[in-house]
Amino acid sequence: MPNLLKRVHFIAIGGSVMHDLALHIAQKGIQVTGSDDEIYDPARGALAEAGLLPVQTGWFPEKITDELDAVILGMHARSDNPELQRAQELDIPILSYPDFIYENSRDKQRVVIAGSHGKTTITSIIVHVLSQLDRKFDYVIGAKIDALPGRVQLSDAPLIVIEGDEYLSSPIDRNPKILKYHHHVGLISGIAWDHYNVFRTEDEYVQQFDRFADASPKAGVLIYCEEDDMATVIGRKERDDVARIEYKTHPHQVRDGKSFLTTPDGEVPIKLFGAHNMQNISGALEVCKRIGVTEEQFYSAIGTFQGANMRLELVAENERTRLYKDFAHAPSKLLATTSAVKNQFPARTLVACVELHTYSSLNPEFIGQYQDTLKDADVAIVYHNPEVSQHKKLTPLTDEQLKTAFSQDDILIFTQTEELKKYLMEQKWPDKNLLMMSSGTFGGLDLVELGKKVTYSN
């Protein structure tokens, strides 16, 4: 591993990428310690198995000594974190995880996938295709892919594919992560205002992607979705020294609930579905063509791509019913995901349930962005926990606020997990599909158990 690090401490080791990075570099022989004030599965179990789970939750400045070569700081920590303050006092190098990734990827060709939505799936498709072709590459992905050992891989490979995040790099570095990787090939999938806790106006949010596009190097490549208005405005900015490439929804057919790509050599059956995923496929194809993959190779590999975990992931099914879970939580994601399931199975009643869990989604000033996002659902359900709002120092949303925000008077609203579970368990599910969308857990609702009920013939 570059940089000759021997001892590294992770502040906020329980993060989705942070814990995988900790596991990965520990496997390479670096001595890893870490702290966090809350760690949940799957991070908790994975860290425990590797012997890296902190004995106690919380922050312990005594863990920070001058024997450390570096501290990796996660966004979950605050700027006044006692461990961070101790590291600053001792003048120990402090890196965000994107800093660390870049420092270990300086000599690679760097592909960065950015955008408000679709970036996990696009990155996963590219990684899947490269794996099928036995190409040597590294990666950073925000979701777990069953075929890969973790979310992070750093080696001596000549190429790295990175899912870029527009969120802040760390509590003391307010630059977006996407700027940290210094891409050679960059992609913008689409732009829809998010992260209201940091970007208080839409213009401020959009500016991060503008900066990403401007950071494209001479002879670099910028790929963007021409069907997204804001991505197109940014992508078409005049730069003679950067190759600008547009993509759009891939031609396809849907028959009997199955999707087929239309290609020059005939139809290719695929496991993904939805117009947004047809865009994602086109974006991944354009990236792959820039890193030495032919169209023929791409289409031969895409048919076996199962999808990323929590991205329209099939939980349970029978001949007449399906239960999907999806990470969708931002407005644009809700609209795209709900539309995808309804259009794939137009003859089935769609029950779509979203958990409002993020700061943006629970904020009374932002909730209006969710207007009509569940319009394709036959039965629309919103779940939120007022205690989560209070924890985020927000006033809990009222039923009237939610009905106005979503522009649906008939929307069903639940604030108790058991009441939501009871309602779903009591429904008759033949010829219906259930879509559960959240970046949380619906208060610990067991979706596997629910899936058994939903798909049980009654």
KOLMIBA-241603 format. One record per residue (C-alpha): x negated, y, z; residue number from 0. Coordinates in steps of 0.001 Angstrom, whole numbers, always signed. Example, Ala and Ser with C-alpha at 12.3 -4.5 7.8 and 13.67 -1.06 7.14 Angstrom:
+---------+---------+---------+-----+
!      px !      py !      pz !   n !
+---------+---------+---------+-----+
!  -12300 !   -4500 !   +7800 !   0 !
!  -13670 !   -1060 !   +7140 !   1 !
+---------+---------+---------+-----+
//
This chain:
+---------+---------+---------+-----+
!      px !      py !      pz !   n !
+---------+---------+---------+-----+
!      +0 !      +0 !      +0 !   0 !
!   -1372 !   +3466 !    -902 !   1 !
!   -2355 !   +6108 !   +1633 !   2 !
!   -3994 !   +3580 !   +3984 !   3 !
!   -1374 !   +4027 !   +6696 !   4 !
!   -1658 !   +1710 !   +9676 !   5 !
!    +910 !   +3003 !  +12181 !   6 !
!   +4189 !   +4705 !  +11262 !   7 !
!   +7129 !   +5745 !  +13453 !   8 !
!  +10670 !   +6185 !  +12094 !   9 !
!  +12886 !   +8816 !  +13693 !  10 !
!  +16474 !   +7688 !  +12873 !  11 !
!  +15426 !   +4195 !  +11815 !  12 !
!  +19045 !   +2994 !  +11560 !  13 !
!  +19822 !   +4767 !   +8272 !  14 !
!  +20757 !   +2677 !   +5234 !  15 !
!  +17569 !   +3397 !   +3283 !  16 !
!  +15465 !   +4239 !   +6346 !  17 !
!  +15795 !    +796 !   +7889 !  18 !
!  +15097 !    -955 !   +4594 !  19 !
!  +12003 !   +1184 !   +4071 !  20 !
!  +10857 !    +315 !   +7593 !  21 !
!  +11365 !   -3399 !   +6926 !  22 !
!   +9566 !   -3195 !   +3600 !  23 !
!   +6423 !   -1451 !   +4780 !  24 !
!   +6258 !   -3641 !   +7892 !  25 !
!   +6137 !   -6660 !   +5581 !  26 !
!   +3112 !   -5061 !   +3947 !  27 !
!   +1212 !   -5014 !   +7223 !  28 !
!   +1923 !   -1513 !   +8494 !  29 !
!   +2714 !   -1322 !  +12210 !  30 !
!   +6229 !    +121 !  +12454 !  31 !
!   +8120 !   +1543 !  +15429 !  32 !
!  +11360 !   +3469 !  +15448 !  33 !
!  +14135 !   +5179 !  +17372 !  34 !
!  +17775 !   +6083 !  +16888 !  35 !
!  +20737 !   +7018 !  +19060 !  36 !
!  +23075 !   +4650 !  +17208 !  37 !
!  +22362 !   +1639 !  +14987 !  38 !
!  +25084 !    -437 !  +13381 !  39 !
!  +25104 !   -3576 !  +11295 !  40 !
!  +23768 !   -4503 !   +8841 !  41 !
!  +20795 !   -2352 !   +9876 !  42 !
!  +20948 !   -3555 !  +13476 !  43 !
!  +20839 !   -7240 !  +12600 !  44 !
!  +18109 !   -6821 !   +9982 !  45 !
!  +15875 !   -4806 !  +12311 !  46 !
!  +16423 !   -7286 !  +15149 !  47 !
!  +15493 !  -10235 !  +12949 !  48 !
!  +12257 !   -8500 !  +11954 !  49 !
!  +11428 !   -7523 !  +15545 !  50 !
!  +11815 !   -3813 !  +14773 !  51 !
!  +15034 !   -3045 !  +16640 !  52 !
!  +14361 !    -452 !  +19364 !  53 !
!  +14777 !   -1907 !  +22858 !  54 !
!  +16925 !   +1074 !  +23829 !  55 !
!  +18946 !   +3542 !  +21788 !  56 !
!  +18007 !   +7174 !  +22172 !  57 !
!  +14984 !   +9380 !  +21683 !  58 !
!  +11750 !   +8808 !  +23565 !  59 !
!   +8946 !  +11374 !  +23053 !  60 !
!   +6489 !   +9006 !  +24732 !  61 !
!   +6659 !   +6840 !  +21618 !  62 !
!   +4935 !   +9644 !  +19701 !  63 !
!   +1173 !   +9437 !  +20265 !  64 !
!   -1872 !  +10597 !  +18393 !  65 !
!   -2447 !   +7000 !  +17303 !  66 !
!    +316 !   +7379 !  +14696 !  67 !
!    -715 !   +8045 !  +11107 !  68 !
!   +2687 !   +9464 !  +10149 !  69 !
!   +6280 !   +9980 !  +11237 !  70 !
!   +9118 !   +9381 !   +8784 !  71 !
!  +12062 !  +11614 !   +9644 !  72 !
!  +15645 !  +10732 !   +8735 !  73 !
!  +18589 !  +13090 !   +8244 !  74 !
!  +20492 !  +11619 !  +11191 !  75 !
!  +18077 !  +13344 !  +13561 !  76 !
!  +18411 !  +17002 !  +14475 !  77 !
!  +15787 !  +19708 !  +14141 !  78 !
!  +15453 !  +19868 !  +17949 !  79 !
!  +14921 !  +16108 !  +18279 !  80 !
!  +12462 !  +15516 !  +21155 !  81 !
!  +10435 !  +12956 !  +19201 !  82 !
!  +10169 !  +15352 !  +16262 !  83 !
!   +9078 !  +18165 !  +18562 !  84 !
!   +6394 !  +15931 !  +20082 !  85 !
!   +5111 !  +14977 !  +16611 !  86 !
!   +4911 !  +18671 !  +15705 !  87 !
!   +2983 !  +19396 !  +18896 !  88 !
!    +476 !  +16643 !  +18071 !  89 !
!    +252 !  +17802 !  +14445 !  90 !
!   +1130 !  +14318 !  +13155 !  91 !
!   +2084 !  +14270 !   +9446 !  92 !
!   +5898 !  +14312 !   +9158 !  93 !
!   +7483 !  +12983 !   +5986 !  94 !
!  +11048 !  +12592 !   +4821 !  95 !
!  +11684 !   +9210 !   +3226 !  96 !
!  +11781 !  +10755 !    -301 !  97 !
!   +8379 !  +12316 !    +461 !  98 !
!   +7095 !   +8873 !   +1405 !  99 !
!   +8541 !   +7286 !   -1743 ! 100 !
!   +6912 !   +9916 !   -3954 ! 101 !
!   +3548 !   +9650 !   -2250 ! 102 !
!   +3598 !   +5942 !   -3030 ! 103 !
!   +4802 !   +6438 !   -6611 ! 104 !
!   +2533 !   +9181 !   -7918 ! 105 !
!    +966 !   +6920 !  -10538 ! 106 !
!   +4246 !   +5436 !  -11783 ! 107 !
!   +6750 !   +6457 !  -14416 ! 108 !
!   +9586 !   +7831 !  -12302 ! 109 !
!  +13241 !   +7479 !  -13317 ! 110 !
!  +15707 !   +9338 !  -11097 ! 111 !
!  +19482 !   +8876 !  -11324 ! 112 !
!  +21390 !  +11885 !   -9951 ! 113 !
!  +25023 !  +12943 !   -9808 ! 114 !
!  +28001 !  +13226 !   -7475 ! 115 !
!  +29296 !   +9805 !   -8473 ! 116 !
!  +28191 !   +6705 !  -10359 ! 117 !
!  +24517 !   +6910 !   -9471 ! 118 !
!  +24465 !   +3712 !   -7405 ! 119 !
!  +26085 !   +1693 !  -10189 ! 120 !
!  +23892 !   +3205 !  -12918 ! 121 !
!  +20744 !   +2529 !  -10897 ! 122 !
!  +21915 !   -1012 !  -10141 ! 123 !
!  +22617 !   -1760 !  -13812 ! 124 !
!  +19154 !    -574 !  -14827 ! 125 !
!  +17527 !   -2659 !  -12109 ! 126 !
!  +19606 !   -5699 !  -13105 ! 127 !
!  +18616 !   -5403 !  -16764 ! 128 !
!  +14925 !   -4999 !  -15913 ! 129 !
!  +15134 !   -8034 !  -13624 ! 130 !
!  +16729 !  -10128 !  -16353 ! 131 !
!  +13880 !   -9183 !  -18666 ! 132 !
!  +11231 !  -10008 !  -16019 ! 133 !
!   +9920 !   -6467 !  -16134 ! 134 !
!   +7698 !   -5296 !  -13305 ! 135 !
!   +9241 !   -2309 !  -11507 ! 136 !
!   +9933 !    -709 !   -8129 ! 137 !
!  +13191 !    +795 !   -6947 ! 138 !
!  +15118 !   +2745 !   -4329 ! 139 !
!  +18890 !   +2074 !   -4214 ! 140 !
!  +21472 !   +3318 !   -1742 ! 141 !
!  +23481 !     +80 !   -1760 ! 142 !
!  +22648 !   -3564 !   -1234 ! 143 !
!  +22328 !   -5627 !   -4404 ! 144 !
!  +22705 !   -9355 !   -3783 ! 145 !
!  +19899 !  -10298 !   -6187 ! 146 !
!  +17365 !   -7986 !   -4493 ! 147 !
!  +15670 !   -8440 !   -1099 ! 148 !
!  +16388 !   -4890 !     +49 ! 149 !
!  +17121 !   -1316 !    -966 ! 150 !
!  +13447 !    -424 !   -1416 ! 151 !
!  +10581 !   -2016 !   -3319 ! 152 !
!   +7104 !    -448 !   -3514 ! 153 !
!   +4273 !   -2283 !   -5234 ! 154 !
!   +1682 !   -1731 !   -7937 ! 155 !
!   +4388 !   -1756 !  -10650 ! 156 !
!   +4029 !    +961 !  -13334 ! 157 !
!   +7695 !   +2041 !  -13116 ! 158 !
!  +10101 !   +3040 !  -10335 ! 159 !
!  +13866 !   +3544 !  -10653 ! 160 !
!  +15310 !   +5773 !   -7917 ! 161 !
!  +18871 !   +6540 !   -6960 ! 162 !
!  +18618 !  +10251 !   -6263 ! 163 !
!  +20638 !  +12028 !   -3590 ! 164 !
!  +21465 !  +15737 !   -3669 ! 165 !
!  +21681 !  +15850 !    +130 ! 166 !
!  +18976 !  +17477 !   +2257 ! 167 !
!  +15671 !  +15631 !   +2598 ! 168 !
!  +15405 !  +15983 !   +6379 ! 169 !
!  +16463 !  +18256 !   +9257 ! 170 !
!  +13360 !  +20372 !   +8654 ! 171 !
!  +13332 !  +20179 !   +4850 ! 172 !
!  +16456 !  +21600 !   +3213 ! 173 !
!  +15403 !  +20690 !    -312 ! 174 !
!  +17626 !  +18037 !   -1937 ! 175 !
!  +16128 !  +14574 !   -2199 ! 176 !
!  +16437 !  +14581 !   -6001 ! 177 !
!  +13751 !  +17256 !   -6231 ! 178 !
!  +11247 !  +15252 !   -4204 ! 179 !
!  +10632 !  +12488 !   -6739 ! 180 !
!   +9368 !  +14657 !   -9640 ! 181 !
!  +11143 !  +12639 !  -12330 ! 182 !
!   +9900 !  +11908 !  -15814 ! 183 !
!  +13310 !  +10607 !  -16892 ! 184 !
!  +16300 !  +12146 !  -15125 ! 185 !
!  +20026 !  +11475 !  -15429 ! 186 !
!  +23022 !  +13505 !  -14223 ! 187 !
!  +26165 !  +11391 !  -14171 ! 188 !
!  +28625 !  +14120 !  -13224 ! 189 !
!  +29102 !  +16911 !  -10728 ! 190 !
!  +31980 !  +17330 !   -8259 ! 191 !
!  +31636 !  +19421 !   -5106 ! 192 !
!  +30724 !  +17411 !   -2002 ! 193 !
!  +28753 !  +17710 !   +1272 ! 194 !
!  +30724 !  +20725 !   +2482 ! 195 !
!  +28791 !  +20686 !   +5765 ! 196 !
!  +25684 !  +21781 !   +3862 ! 197 !
!  +26893 !  +23336 !    +601 ! 198 !
!  +29623 !  +25754 !   +1653 ! 199 !
!  +30484 !  +26833 !   -1884 ! 200 !
!  +30818 !  +24905 !   -5115 ! 201 !
!  +28242 !  +27159 !   -6778 ! 202 !
!  +25669 !  +26332 !   -4113 ! 203 !
!  +26315 !  +22607 !   -4608 ! 204 !
!  +26055 !  +22803 !   -8408 ! 205 !
!  +22812 !  +24746 !   -8093 ! 206 !
!  +21038 !  +21646 !   -6745 ! 207 !
!  +21608 !  +19826 !  -10032 ! 208 !
!  +20565 !  +22898 !  -11973 ! 209 !
!  +17291 !  +22827 !  -10052 ! 210 !
!  +16959 !  +19114 !  -10843 ! 211 !
!  +17369 !  +19755 !  -14566 ! 212 !
!  +14899 !  +22657 !  -14450 ! 213 !
!  +12377 !  +20366 !  -12749 ! 214 !
!  +12216 !  +18118 !  -15819 ! 215 !
!   +8584 !  +18157 !  -16960 ! 216 !
!   +7274 !  +18944 !  -20414 ! 217 !
!   +7912 !  +15945 !  -22682 ! 218 !
!  +10344 !  +14676 !  -20054 ! 219 !
!  +13842 !  +13319 !  -20664 ! 220 !
!  +17144 !  +14626 !  -19278 ! 221 !
!  +20218 !  +12437 !  -19814 ! 222 !
!  +23714 !  +13656 !  -18929 ! 223 !
!  +27373 !  +12742 !  -19380 ! 224 !
!  +28902 !  +14892 !  -22100 ! 225 !
!  +32390 !  +14185 !  -20713 ! 226 !
!  +31583 !  +16035 !  -17492 ! 227 !
!  +31922 !  +19791 !  -17978 ! 228 !
!  +29409 !  +20896 !  -15375 ! 229 !
!  +26803 !  +18259 !  -16252 ! 230 !
!  +27093 !  +19366 !  -19884 ! 231 !
!  +26608 !  +23039 !  -19044 ! 232 !
!  +23441 !  +22169 !  -17136 ! 233 !
!  +22203 !  +19539 !  -19587 ! 234 !
!  +22505 !  +21749 !  -22651 ! 235 !
!  +20392 !  +24568 !  -21246 ! 236 !
!  +17740 !  +25496 !  -23775 ! 237 !
!  +14455 !  +23612 !  -23187 ! 238 !
!  +12523 !  +22792 !  -26366 ! 239 !
!   +9959 !  +20759 !  -24428 ! 240 !
!  +12514 !  +18362 !  -22851 ! 241 !
!  +14443 !  +15668 !  -24720 ! 242 !
!  +18139 !  +16109 !  -23891 ! 243 !
!  +20380 !  +13096 !  -24438 ! 244 !
!  +24148 !  +12942 !  -24057 ! 245 !
!  +26297 !   +9900 !  -23339 ! 246 !
!  +30003 !   +9196 !  -23004 ! 247 !
!  +32427 !   +6402 !  -22141 ! 248 !
!  +31298 !   +3186 !  -23813 ! 249 !
!  +33781 !   +1785 !  -26368 ! 250 !
!  +35612 !   -1122 !  -24769 ! 251 !
!  +38765 !   -3205 !  -24658 ! 252 !
!  +40851 !   -4484 !  -21734 ! 253 !
!  +42774 !   -7734 !  -22155 ! 254 !
!  +44496 !   -9725 !  -19419 ! 255 !
!  +42656 !   -7854 !  -16670 ! 256 !
!  +39219 !   -8410 !  -18257 ! 257 !
!  +36929 !   -5852 !  -19901 ! 258 !
!  +34882 !   -6224 !  -23083 ! 259 !
!  +32261 !   -3835 !  -24429 ! 260 !
!  +32538 !   -3059 !  -28124 ! 261 !
!  +29037 !   -3306 !  -29603 ! 262 !
!  +27542 !   -3419 !  -33131 ! 263 !
!  +27195 !   -7187 !  -32731 ! 264 !
!  +30692 !   -7849 !  -31413 ! 265 !
!  +32377 !   -7872 !  -28026 ! 266 !
!  +30469 !   -8442 !  -24785 ! 267 !
!  +32509 !   -9603 !  -21771 ! 268 !
!  +31587 !   -7764 !  -18562 ! 269 !
!  +32569 !   -7938 !  -14914 ! 270 !
!  +32813 !   -4156 !  -14378 ! 271 !
!  +35970 !   -2248 !  -15224 ! 272 !
!  +37332 !   +1287 !  -15247 ! 273 !
!  +36587 !   +4285 !  -17458 ! 274 !
!  +34062 !   +5599 !  -14934 ! 275 !
!  +32114 !   +2338 !  -15142 ! 276 !
!  +32157 !   +2470 !  -18928 ! 277 !
!  +30468 !   +5864 !  -18535 ! 278 !
!  +28007 !   +4337 !  -16079 ! 279 !
!  +27138 !   +1587 !  -18543 ! 280 !
!  +26449 !   +4134 !  -21293 ! 281 !
!  +24233 !   +6166 !  -18968 ! 282 !
!  +22277 !   +3080 !  -17934 ! 283 !
!  +21871 !   +2095 !  -21588 ! 284 !
!  +20367 !   +5476 !  -22491 ! 285 !
!  +17893 !   +5232 !  -19615 ! 286 !
!  +16931 !   +1684 !  -20539 ! 287 !
!  +16259 !   +2704 !  -24141 ! 288 !
!  +13777 !   +5298 !  -22838 ! 289 !
!  +11823 !   +2753 !  -20812 ! 290 !
!  +11327 !    +134 !  -23503 ! 291 !
!  +14567 !   -1885 !  -23455 ! 292 !
!  +16339 !   -2508 !  -26755 ! 293 !
!  +20125 !   -2350 !  -27149 ! 294 !
!  +20147 !   -6061 !  -27912 ! 295 !
!  +18286 !   -6817 !  -24672 ! 296 !
!  +20604 !   -4530 !  -22706 ! 297 !
!  +23795 !   -6157 !  -23965 ! 298 !
!  +22420 !   -9642 !  -23402 ! 299 !
!  +21825 !   -8772 !  -19728 ! 300 !
!  +24815 !   -6593 !  -18801 ! 301 !
!  +27328 !   -9435 !  -18927 ! 302 !
!  +25900 !  -11047 !  -15788 ! 303 !
!  +25911 !   -7848 !  -13715 ! 304 !
!  +28214 !   -8426 !  -10728 ! 305 !
!  +28232 !   -4866 !   -9442 ! 306 !
!  +26772 !   -3242 !   -6357 ! 307 !
!  +28134 !   -4033 !   -2915 ! 308 !
!  +31068 !   -1815 !   -1908 ! 309 !
!  +31534 !    -550 !   -5483 ! 310 !
!  +34885 !   -2013 !   -6570 ! 311 !
!  +33817 !   -5154 !   -4757 ! 312 !
!  +36329 !   -7990 !   -4938 ! 313 !
!  +37102 !   -9195 !   -1410 ! 314 !
!  +39820 !  -11742 !   -2146 ! 315 !
!  +42079 !  -12819 !   -5010 ! 316 !
!  +44664 !  -15260 !   -6240 ! 317 !
!  +46534 !  -15437 !   -9526 ! 318 !
!  +48869 !  -12577 !   -8614 ! 319 !
!  +46964 !  -10373 !   -6141 ! 320 !
!  +43532 !   -8843 !   -5605 ! 321 !
!  +41942 !   -6938 !   -2738 ! 322 !
!  +39100 !   -4575 !   -3594 ! 323 !
!  +36920 !   -2463 !   -1334 ! 324 !
!  +35044 !    +567 !   -2557 ! 325 !
!  +32687 !   +3171 !   -1102 ! 326 !
!  +34831 !   +5935 !   -2643 ! 327 !
!  +35385 !   +8822 !    -237 ! 328 !
!  +34804 !  +12044 !   -2204 ! 329 !
!  +37683 !  +13396 !   -4328 ! 330 !
!  +36248 !  +12527 !   -7743 ! 331 !
!  +35459 !   +8998 !   -6590 ! 332 !
!  +38978 !   +8403 !   -5268 ! 333 !
!  +40511 !   +9526 !   -8532 ! 334 !
!  +38197 !   +7417 !  -10699 ! 335 !
!  +38447 !   +4261 !   -8590 ! 336 !
!  +42225 !   +4365 !   -8158 ! 337 !
!  +42687 !   +4999 !  -11871 ! 338 !
!  +40362 !   +2114 !  -12725 ! 339 !
!  +42303 !    -481 !  -10729 ! 340 !
!  +45692 !    +738 !  -11972 ! 341 !
!  +44633 !    +767 !  -15616 ! 342 !
!  +43007 !   -2654 !  -15334 ! 343 !
!  +46188 !   -4191 !  -13886 ! 344 !
!  +49016 !   -1920 !  -15094 ! 345 !
!  +51752 !   -4480 !  -14421 ! 346 !
!  +50867 !   -4775 !  -10725 ! 347 !
!  +51892 !   -2410 !   -7965 ! 348 !
!  +48808 !    -639 !   -6625 ! 349 !
!  +48522 !     +51 !   -2901 ! 350 !
!  +45564 !   +2397 !   -2417 ! 351 !
!  +44273 !   +3241 !   +1060 ! 352 !
!  +41537 !   +5785 !   +1765 ! 353 !
!  +39795 !   +6471 !   +5062 ! 354 !
!  +38838 !  +10091 !   +5646 ! 355 !
!  +35559 !   +9638 !   +7479 ! 356 !
!  +33007 !  +12195 !   +6253 ! 357 !
!  +32648 !  +15763 !   +7472 ! 358 !
!  +33833 !  +17103 !   +4119 ! 359 !
!  +36928 !  +14899 !   +3945 ! 360 !
!  +37979 !  +15773 !   +7501 ! 361 !
!  +37415 !  +19511 !   +7131 ! 362 !
!  +40636 !  +21567 !   +6853 ! 363 !
!  +38818 !  +24014 !   +4557 ! 364 !
!  +37767 !  +21268 !   +2107 ! 365 !
!  +40700 !  +18843 !   +2213 ! 366 !
!  +42493 !  +20717 !    -589 ! 367 !
!  +39921 !  +19267 !   -3008 ! 368 !
!  +41798 !  +15942 !   -2699 ! 369 !
!  +44844 !  +17174 !   -4606 ! 370 !
!  +46285 !  +14439 !   -6891 ! 371 !
!  +43364 !  +12070 !   -6241 ! 372 !
!  +45757 !   +9239 !   -5350 ! 373 !
!  +48282 !   +9993 !   -8075 ! 374 !
!  +47671 !   +6645 !   -9841 ! 375 !
!  +48600 !   +4653 !   -6736 ! 376 !
!  +52155 !   +3347 !   -6439 ! 377 !
!  +51753 !   +3397 !   -2667 ! 378 !
!  +49238 !   +5905 !   -1284 ! 379 !
!  +47873 !   +5560 !   +2251 ! 380 !
!  +45557 !   +7853 !   +4205 ! 381 !
!  +43858 !   +6660 !   +7400 ! 382 !
!  +41884 !   +8938 !   +9705 ! 383 !
!  +40816 !   +8777 !  +13324 ! 384 !
!  +41302 !  +12075 !  +15220 ! 385 !
!  +38452 !  +11082 !  +17551 ! 386 !
!  +36064 !  +11085 !  +14592 ! 387 !
!  +37173 !  +14636 !  +13743 ! 388 !
!  +36591 !  +15721 !  +17325 ! 389 !
!  +33155 !  +14076 !  +17329 ! 390 !
!  +32305 !  +16136 !  +14240 ! 391 !
!  +33637 !  +19223 !  +16084 ! 392 !
!  +36575 !  +19568 !  +13698 ! 393 !
!  +40264 !  +20095 !  +14416 ! 394 !
!  +42077 !  +16840 !  +13511 ! 395 !
!  +44164 !  +17109 !  +10353 ! 396 !
!  +47942 !  +17085 !  +10696 ! 397 !
!  +50305 !  +14989 !   +8595 ! 398 !
!  +51615 !  +18121 !   +6903 ! 399 !
!  +48106 !  +19252 !   +5998 ! 400 !
!  +47406 !  +15889 !   +4410 ! 401 !
!  +50665 !  +15753 !   +2449 ! 402 !
!  +50000 !  +19245 !   +1132 ! 403 !
!  +46355 !  +18492 !    +335 ! 404 !
!  +47103 !  +15310 !   -1611 ! 405 !
!  +50273 !  +16840 !   -3144 ! 406 !
!  +52252 !  +13757 !   -2141 ! 407 !
!  +55153 !  +13983 !    +278 ! 408 !
!  +55575 !  +10207 !    +291 ! 409 !
!  +51996 !   +9477 !   +1304 ! 410 !
!  +51702 !   +7142 !   +4308 ! 411 !
!  +49444 !   +8365 !   +7116 ! 412 !
!  +47887 !   +6250 !   +9877 ! 413 !
!  +45636 !   +7274 !  +12746 ! 414 !
!  +45485 !   +3890 !  +14522 ! 415 !
!  +43679 !    +872 !  +13062 ! 416 !
!  +46137 !   -1622 !  +14539 ! 417 !
!  +49105 !    +209 !  +13061 ! 418 !
!  +47480 !    +243 !   +9623 ! 419 !
!  +46639 !   -3449 !   +9908 ! 420 !
!  +50200 !   -4281 !  +11019 ! 421 !
!  +51687 !   -2424 !   +8056 ! 422 !
!  +49404 !   -4146 !   +5538 ! 423 !
!  +49926 !   -7573 !   +7074 ! 424 !
!  +53694 !   -7203 !   +6858 ! 425 !
!  +53804 !   -6440 !   +3135 ! 426 !
!  +54647 !   -8980 !    +464 ! 427 !
!  +51702 !   -9077 !   -1895 ! 428 !
!  +52555 !  -11097 !   -5028 ! 429 !
!  +52123 !   -8892 !   -8126 ! 430 !
!  +50397 !   -6219 !   -6031 ! 431 !
!  +46774 !   -5135 !   -5661 ! 432 !
!  +45259 !   -3542 !   -2577 ! 433 !
!  +42404 !   -1042 !   -2827 ! 434 !
!  +40588 !     -39 !    +386 ! 435 !
!  +38299 !   +2983 !     -54 ! 436 !
!  +35916 !   +4301 !   +2602 ! 437 !
!  +32345 !   +5087 !   +3593 ! 438 !
!  +33349 !   +3840 !   +7049 ! 439 !
!  +35064 !    +721 !   +8384 ! 440 !
!  +38701 !   +1755 !   +8967 ! 441 !
!  +37985 !   +1579 !  +12681 ! 442 !
!  +36583 !   -1951 !  +12461 ! 443 !
!  +39347 !   -3436 !  +10297 ! 444 !
!  +38313 !   -6943 !   +9157 ! 445 !
!  +38837 !   -6846 !   +5390 ! 446 !
!  +37987 !  -10534 !   +4983 ! 447 !
!  +40769 !  -11462 !   +7401 ! 448 !
!  +43085 !   -9016 !   +5663 ! 449 !
!  +42163 !  -10523 !   +2310 ! 450 !
!  +43229 !  -13980 !   +3462 ! 451 !
!  +46657 !  -12607 !   +4329 ! 452 !
!  +46984 !  -10547 !   +1172 ! 453 !
!  +46145 !  -13442 !   -1128 ! 454 !
!  +48104 !  -16057 !    +776 ! 455 !
!  +51021 !  -17191 !   -1398 ! 456 !
!  +54282 !  -16159 !    +182 ! 457 !
+---------+---------+---------+-----+
//
